[in-house]
Amino acid sequence: MRSRRLAAVGLATLALGLGAAAGPGAVTAAYAAAGSGAEAGAGAACGAFPGARQLPGADGVVPAAWSGGGLVVPACGPIPEEGGTARPVHPYPGALWTAGYQCVEFSERYLYQRYGVTMDVATNGDQVAANYAAKYPGLFMIIRNGTPHRAPAAGDVLSLSAAPGFDSANGGHSVVVQASSVGLAGDGSVTVVEENADASGVAVLPVRGWRVLDPGFRYAEWLTTAGLVVTSPHPPAVLAGEPYSFALTATGGRPPYRWRVTAGVLPAGLALSAAGRLSGTVSTRTINTARGSTARGSAGTVTVGVTDTRGANTTAAIALPLPRPPDTSVVRAPDRDASADHMPADRSPAHRALVERVLAGTPRMTWPAAGR
């Protein structure tokens, strides 16, 4: 395993900001649309501050990013000990911030983008698994290191600590599992993606007797899904007149999965297949009707259900972002056949007289300046 260069002041720093949004309930997850550029690493970018970048990756994960089910979550840097200036980084819109790209930022960004969940308390790296399991018991559960026949799986979030209470002085560390290769005896390795530990953003941790080993931490536990969970909370925006296609995904059950709409109505022109693909073309009229009078754009929300081959099922509310309507306001000259009776009553006598002259055919009148 590659040696890991650890930060002198600890791998995790408390999230310092205020005001994360409340998360979904324990049974049905209410997923919100992803922000546009407000969170660090939106899409493939790692641009929260000048000089930030996606980490180079290693061990077959190049560049560094967690990927699966069509989702790609890049690991960003520089890590603090590389000399990067600490800047506030928000894992997702409304999230608590971290001082630069650190392990908590990556883990919470991943959990938000994959499951749509948020966290409203300051969290160290060795507390990520416990805090999310406590807040979302219907979605997640904790696996203790060394549990027989339970190795970390791809997508699990590991919390690593120097203290048995997962409250170590240096804050511990958190990583996201990209791949797991563990045999029947509990020996093998897991490949993890991380920030603020290895300059590459990727490391391979050995597993011996069902125990994950890390040179800097004696204790480990990990966050995994508690049964069947929908993992596609952020569909792209629905654009009028353009073909739309997005595959819903799930984990924790036995595929293949069967999908359906259980509440709400999809915008006219869209359909959800039993295989979980949203597709079709939506008209401008349909989008304007769904958006109503909202000037900033909004989202049509439907609840989808998924069932696996063993009969396990779950639901999730999916928001379909709608584009902001263009500004179509124009200044229009009055119709020549309009009568003075149709003029607003709150206009001044001078303004009314001016409009009457225009209606009567007075050529090229000069309108008075605003406010006069």
Residue, then its C-alpha position, 0 to 999 in steps of 0.5 A: m500500500r502506498s504510504r499516506r502523508l498525513a496532515a500535521v494538524g489532523l485530517a478533519t476539521l469541523a465544519l464551521g458554517l451555519g444553516a444546512a437545510a433539513g434532510p428527508g424523513a426516515v422512510t421517504a427521502a425528499y430529494a432536492a435539485a442540485g445547485s448550479g455552481a454553489e457547491a464545491g465540485a459541481g459536476a466535474a469542477c473543483g473550483a471553490f477558490p483559485g488554484a483548486r483542482q481535481l486530485p490526480g488519482a492512482d490505483g486505477v482511479v484516475p483522476a480521483a473521483w467516486s463513480g457509480g450508477g452514472l454519478v461522478v463525484p470528484a475529489c478536490g485539492p489542494i490538501p492543506e499541507e500542500g500549502g493551499t490557502a484555506r478557503p470556505v468550501h460548501p459541500y452543497p448549497g446551504a451546507l456548513w463549510t469547511a476550511g478548504y477541501q477536507c475529508v468531511e467536505f468530500s464525504e458530505r458532498y458525495l452523500y448529498q449527490r448520491y442520496g440527497v441527504t444533508m447534515d446540520v451539525a458540525t462533523n469531524g471525519d471520525q463522526v461522519a458515519a455515526n451522524y448520518a446513521a443517527k439522522y437517517p435511520g431508515l436509509f443508513m446503518i453502521i457496520r463495526n470494523g471486524t464484523p464477520h462476513r461484513a466488508p466495506a462495499a463500494g459506496d460505503v463511507l468509512s469513518l477512521s479514528a484514533a479513539p474508540g469513541f470516535d472523538s479523537a483529538n485530531g478529528g479522525h478521517s473519512v473516505v468513500v469506498q470506490a471498490s472492494s476486493v475481500g475474500l471469504a476469509g475476510d482478507g483483501s483490500v478496499t480502494v477509497v477516494e478521499e481528500n486531505a490525506d493522500a496527494s493523489g486522492v486515492a488510497v488502497l487499505p488492506v483488510r485482514g480478518w474482516r478488519v480495515l487497517d489504516p496506518g494512522f487510525r486504530y478504529a474504523e466503522w462505516l456507513t452503509t445503506a439499510g436495505l433498498v435505497v434510491t440513489s438518483p436524487h438530482p435529475p438534470a433540468v427538463l428543457a422545452g422541446e429537447p429530448y430528455s433521458f435520465a436513468l433512476t438508480a437504486t442500491g441495497g436490493r437485488p436487481p433487476y429493479r422495477w420502477r413506477v410513479t406512485a404519487g404526482v404526475l410527470p410533465a406531459g411528454l415524459a414517461l417512466s419505464a419499468a427499467g427506471r428511465l425517464s424519457g420523452t420531450v416536454s413542450t414549452r407550454t407544458i413547462n410554463t404550466a408546471r412552473g406557473s407564475t414562478a419567475r425564478g424557475s422551479a421543479g415539478t415533484v413526483t414520488v417514484g417507487v422501486t421494487d427488487t426481485r425479493g419484493a423489497n420496495t421503497t419510494a423517493a420524491i424526485a424533483l425535476p428542475l424546470p428552466r428559468p423563463p426568459d425575460t420577454s418583457v418589451v416596450r410596446a407602442p399603443d394601438r392606434d384604434a385604442s380609446a382613451d377609456h382604456m387608459p389607466a386612471d392613475r395617469s396624470p392629465a399631462h400623460r393622458a393628453l400625450v397619449e391621446r395625441v399619439l392615438a390621434g396620429t400626432p407623428r413622432m412625439t417625444w415622451p417625457a423623461a421618467g418621473r417628470 
